Amino acid sequence: MKNCPLCNPKNENIIYKDSFLRVILVDEIPGFIRIITQKHIKEFSDLSDEEAIKITLLIKKIEKIMIETLNPDKINIASLGNMVPHLHFHLIPRYKNDPYWPGATFCDKKREFNYPNIDLKTLIQRIKDIF
Ligand SMILES: [Zn+2]
């Protein structure tokens, strides 16, 4: 798709990619991971059963790694696609008193927050080790 930013990515920090999906580190929030299908599909139900299982298990594995390496108070998993209707999942480590807590991270900032020292190197390596 010509006008889709996920079909035409720029400056992505790619942790892993294959023909089905890619996993990227998103700069906006420390430890923010996004999983994006390589195909331009709109809905989760557009995946085959096999693809749906594969991506669901990957989300579960990455969430576990995020919990173990980032020590968050909560992981948020979101798939919206209202602005970019190309299937993708946000996995966001959340901390009580982070700038948006307890709202979603696309809400207005409520406060300043110093994120704890996050070991991104270990996070990235452990995600690579899944594959
Ligand atoms: Zn797309």
Boltz pocket constraint, residues with backbone or C-beta under 6 A from the ligand:
constraints:
  - pocket:
      binder: B
      contacts: [[A, 1], [A, 4], [A, 5], [A, 6], [A, 7], [A, 8], [A, 39], [A, 40], [A, 41], [A, 85], [A, 86]]
      max_distance: 6.0
